[in-house]
Amino acid sequence: MAEILTGEKGQTESSLHKNCFACGLNNGTGLKLKFYKQEDGTVFGNFFAHPKFEGYSGIVHGGIIATLLDSAMTHCLFVKDVPALTGRLSIKYSTPIRTGTVVKLEARIVDQLHEMFILEGRASVDGKRVASAEGKYKTMKREVHQEAKK
């Protein structure tokens, strides 16, 4: 399995994800997201919506929001030492996210069906939900997992 590292204050990270655009510490152009596990198995993190991530003027690009939620849900699986690939991602955008705001990200595992996990993610600003997601993740096959370690 992937080595799951727990850093300061319960921060999660995976040895397989060092170059990840969303959370990889080795990716100089990435988002460098940090997620923290909670006792109930959920994770949370914060993202500052810098203007460089805008789509329409003053609004964060929807693809960035999808990436944020996908990454939060993936980290829920890291907490369980499960490397998995996104199979399906469904996003509901409730309210545009303004640049210059702090977005709180939360995610939890809803169900597991054999090698498939179903997760939910939520993005909020000032306590108000601005986007949510449902994702289906399939555990990585051992040969894919071994290649990723190289």
URNORZI-V249545 format. One record per helix or strand. SS is the DSSP state (helix for helix, strand for strand). FROM is the first residue (numbers start at 1). TO is the last residue. If there is no record, write none. Layout:
# URNORZI-V249545
ss:SS from:FROM to:TO
ss:SS from:FROM to:TO
This chain:
# URNORZI-V249545
ss:strand from:4 to:6
ss:helix from:8 to:10
ss:strand from:11 to:14
ss:strand from:35 to:37
ss:strand from:43 to:48
ss:helix from:51 to:53
ss:strand from:54 to:54
ss:strand from:59 to:60
ss:helix from:62 to:79
ss:strand from:84 to:93
ss:strand from:98 to:98
ss:strand from:102 to:113
ss:strand from:116 to:125
ss:strand from:128 to:139
ss:helix from:142 to:149
